[in-house]
C-alpha cells in the first residue's frame, strides 16, 4: 500500500540519512526500483514528472501499475508515489488519481502567489493523508524544459513557505538538474545551513542528485537534507547497458530481439545504480 512520504522523511531527518526519490519512466524502471528497495530493506519514493506521467498514459495508469506491483511483488517496505515538479493543475490531477505525495513547484511565481497556492494544497493534502513538498528559488539545469542556473534560495522565503504546513522543502543551494557542467561551483553549504537553522525539523530536499560528489552528498545530509532526487543517473546507466547489448549484436542471436531480453541489461543497470545510491544515502535497512 502506498504511504505518504512524511513519516519516512521525518525519520530520515532525525536519523541523519536520506531517502532517495527515483524517477520512474516505464514498467522496467518501476519494477527495478521497487525490487531494489525491497532487497535492501529501504524506504523509497517513486517520482513522476508531468512529462513522464503523460508518457505513461496519465496518472491513473501510473497509480494502477504501481499498486499492482506492490501487491504482485509483495513489497513491504514503505513506498510513496510522488509528483515531481508539479504545476497547480498537475497536483490536483495526482490527488484525484491516487498518488500518496505531491510536489508543488511554485518557485517561478512571485513569493506571494507561491504562498497562496501552497496554502490551498496544504489544506487538501492534509484531508487526504498525503504529503506535500514545496519549492523555493529556482534549481538550475533542465527539468522538462524548465531551465535555471544553479541558483540559491533566500532562507527567509524558505521559512515563509516551511511555516505553511508543508511536509518537506526543496530549496536551491547551487544544485542543477541533469549533468553538471565542468565549471560548476559546488553546493552552497552556507545557504543550506542558513535554511536549516530557520526551518528546524523540516526535512530538506536536494534535487539534481546525479553527479554531486559523494562527500558533498554526505555533508548535505548532515546539514538536514533528507530526500535526494535521482533521475539522470538511472537514465544514463540504462542507456549505456542497452547500447552495449545492441552493439554486441546480442539482439541478432536467437531470440535476443525479445523486448524482455533487450531491456534486461538496462533493468539490471538501474537496479545497480539505485542500490549504490541507497547505500550512499544511508537508507539501507531503514524500512
Secondary structure as GFF3:
##gff-version 3
##sequence-region A 1 287
A	DSSP	alpha_helix	6	15	.	.	.	ID=ss1
A	DSSP	beta_strand	19	23	.	.	.	ID=ss2
A	DSSP	alpha_helix	27	39	.	.	.	ID=ss3
A	DSSP	beta_strand	44	49	.	.	.	ID=ss4
A	DSSP	alpha_helix	50	55	.	.	.	ID=ss5
A	DSSP	alpha_helix	59	72	.	.	.	ID=ss6
A	DSSP	beta_strand	79	86	.	.	.	ID=ss7
A	DSSP	alpha_helix	88	97	.	.	.	ID=ss8
A	DSSP	beta_strand	101	104	.	.	.	ID=ss9
A	DSSP	alpha_helix	111	128	.	.	.	ID=ss10
A	DSSP	beta_strand	131	136	.	.	.	ID=ss11
A	DSSP	beta_strand	140	143	.	.	.	ID=ss12
A	DSSP	beta_strand	146	148	.	.	.	ID=ss13
A	DSSP	alpha_helix	155	162	.	.	.	ID=ss14
A	DSSP	beta_strand	168	171	.	.	.	ID=ss15
A	DSSP	beta_strand	176	177	.	.	.	ID=ss16
A	DSSP	alpha_helix	189	199	.	.	.	ID=ss17
A	DSSP	beta_strand	203	206	.	.	.	ID=ss18
A	DSSP	alpha_helix	214	222	.	.	.	ID=ss19
A	DSSP	beta_strand	225	230	.	.	.	ID=ss20
A	DSSP	alpha_helix	232	247	.	.	.	ID=ss21
A	DSSP	three_ten_helix	250	252	.	.	.	ID=ss22
A	DSSP	alpha_helix	259	281	.	.	.	ID=ss23
###
